[in-house]
Amino acid sequence: MMIPTLSPRKSLAAVAVLSLACLSAHAQVEITDPPAGHNFGKVPLNATFATQYFSVFNRSGAPLQLGSVISSGAALVTCAGIGCPVVAQGDFLIPAGSDGCSNAVLQPNQGCSTLVAFTPTAPGSRISQLIVQSRTGAALATYPLNGTGTSTPLDCVLDWAEKSFPQLLTTPTGTATVSPFHLRCYANGTMCLGADTAVPTFDQPSVYFYQTQPTPSVQRLGYLSTFAQAAQCQP
């Protein structure tokens, strides 16, 4: 029995058709809400109030069964400098009983919603991805998840300092933890304000000014509690 073979030209055509079919299948699922660019904003550490529903729609002409909807940062790549976002998929969770999309069967143009909660476990910019999977685990649709964890009273003090010295503290980066300090840098990283994150047993947290030019130096400005009182920040 002869097995028919495809010419190279026909083989390439077949691959192209299969590729288009795969792209078409992925385009059938769309996350329509919230609008592009949604950010959970600044949220205190371990707070649970920052939530958002994400709507998923079947844009194909046939019924479609979804797989799991998950938060994952496995495919994300970020920078390594001070203030760069941290991949933290565990900070973006789907609360129990709030997932209306995993394993759902959607009719054409039918949608479902899944709630995502942002609960930061560390200060600074945190990122992940919401991924709608097929039953085989392939990604059908993705949405970037962004939020910033804030520590009280330090981030309040840093915000107050920016407003008090706008000509000095320009173009701030995101806050970041560089043990044992939590800090925010300015002027392309040439200067930073920060405070202790690991509190010494013999003293209370202090605020520091770090400067990289002309030579690296660290200057203690005073107690964090003093700055918090001046800025009227809640302890």
ChimeraX attribute file (.defattr): number of C-alpha atoms within 10 A of each C-alpha:
attribute: neighborCount
match mode: 1-to-1
recipient: residues
	/A:1	3
	/A:2	4
	/A:3	4
	/A:4	6
	/A:5	8
	/A:6	10
	/A:7	9
	/A:8	9
	/A:9	8
	/A:10	11
	/A:11	12
	/A:12	12
	/A:13	13
	/A:14	13
	/A:15	11
	/A:16	12
	/A:17	12
	/A:18	12
	/A:19	12
	/A:20	12
	/A:21	12
	/A:22	11
	/A:23	12
	/A:24	12
	/A:25	13
	/A:26	17
	/A:27	14
	/A:28	18
	/A:29	25
	/A:30	18
	/A:31	22
	/A:32	13
	/A:33	15
	/A:34	13
	/A:35	8
	/A:36	10
	/A:37	10
	/A:38	14
	/A:39	14
	/A:40	19
	/A:41	13
	/A:42	18
	/A:43	20
	/A:44	20
	/A:45	18
	/A:46	15
	/A:47	14
	/A:48	12
	/A:49	11
	/A:50	17
	/A:51	16
	/A:52	18
	/A:53	17
	/A:54	20
	/A:55	17
	/A:56	23
	/A:57	21
	/A:58	23
	/A:59	19
	/A:60	18
	/A:61	10
	/A:62	11
	/A:63	14
	/A:64	20
	/A:65	15
	/A:66	22
	/A:67	20
	/A:68	19
	/A:69	23
	/A:70	20
	/A:71	24
	/A:72	21
	/A:73	19
	/A:74	11
	/A:75	8
	/A:76	12
	/A:77	10
	/A:78	10
	/A:79	9
	/A:80	9
	/A:81	9
	/A:82	18
	/A:83	21
	/A:84	16
	/A:85	22
	/A:86	22
	/A:87	21
	/A:88	21
	/A:89	19
	/A:90	17
	/A:91	23
	/A:92	26
	/A:93	17
	/A:94	21
	/A:95	12
	/A:96	7
	/A:97	8
	/A:98	13
	/A:99	20
	/A:100	17
	/A:101	23
	/A:102	19
	/A:103	17
	/A:104	15
	/A:105	16
	/A:106	21
	/A:107	16
	/A:108	15
	/A:109	15
	/A:110	14
	/A:111	20
	/A:112	18
	/A:113	18
	/A:114	19
	/A:115	18
	/A:116	22
	/A:117	19
	/A:118	29
	/A:119	23
	/A:120	26
	/A:121	16
	/A:122	20
	/A:123	23
	/A:124	28
	/A:125	23
	/A:126	25
	/A:127	24
	/A:128	24
	/A:129	21
	/A:130	23
	/A:131	21
	/A:132	26
	/A:133	22
	/A:134	20
	/A:135	14
	/A:136	9
	/A:137	13
	/A:138	13
	/A:139	17
	/A:140	21
	/A:141	18
	/A:142	18
	/A:143	20
	/A:144	17
	/A:145	24
	/A:146	23
	/A:147	23
	/A:148	25
	/A:149	25
	/A:150	24
	/A:151	21
	/A:152	14
	/A:153	19
	/A:154	26
	/A:155	24
	/A:156	18
	/A:157	26
	/A:158	22
	/A:159	12
	/A:160	18
	/A:161	16
	/A:162	16
	/A:163	11
	/A:164	12
	/A:165	10
	/A:166	11
	/A:167	9
	/A:168	12
	/A:169	19
	/A:170	14
	/A:171	14
	/A:172	16
	/A:173	19
	/A:174	17
	/A:175	26
	/A:176	26
	/A:177	18
	/A:178	13
	/A:179	10
	/A:180	12
	/A:181	19
	/A:182	24
	/A:183	29
	/A:184	25
	/A:185	24
	/A:186	19
	/A:187	13
	/A:188	11
	/A:189	18
	/A:190	13
	/A:191	21
	/A:192	23
	/A:193	25
	/A:194	27
	/A:195	25
	/A:196	21
	/A:197	17
	/A:198	12
	/A:199	13
	/A:200	9
	/A:201	7
	/A:202	5
	/A:203	8
	/A:204	12
	/A:205	18
	/A:206	19
	/A:207	24
	/A:208	21
	/A:209	16
	/A:210	20
	/A:211	18
	/A:212	12
	/A:213	10
	/A:214	7
	/A:215	6
	/A:216	10
	/A:217	11
	/A:218	13
	/A:219	11
	/A:220	13
	/A:221	14
	/A:222	13
	/A:223	16
	/A:224	21
	/A:225	19
	/A:226	13
	/A:227	21
	/A:228	20
	/A:229	13
	/A:230	11
	/A:231	17
	/A:232	13
	/A:233	16
	/A:234	12
	/A:235	12
